[in-house]
Amino acid sequence: MKHVAILAAAIFAVSALPAIGQTASGTKSQPPSDEIVHMRQEIAAARKTYDTKVGEAKKVYDEAKAAAAKERDAAISAARANAHQKKS
């Protein structure tokens, strides 16, 4: 009988914990202020600007890389053509 009473008390104590935690955390939370919202909007705008600039830079890089590859390929073709002409 003593074990049943201890078990019942333990179950009651554990079931009361979430209710205590909910009321304590509910009183501490506050809605976001306008300053926080404004700060997050500025951060989002800064990230968007950064992403745009990086995208533009990547495009320029890809174009320059393609032009360099074209020059390399032309030089390789010319070198191979000269090598074949010397053998003949």
PyMOL commands that set and color helices and strands:
alter all, ss='L'
color gray80, all
select helices_A, chain A and resi 2-28+34-87
alter helices_A, ss='H'
color red, helices_A
deselect
rebuild
show_as cartoon
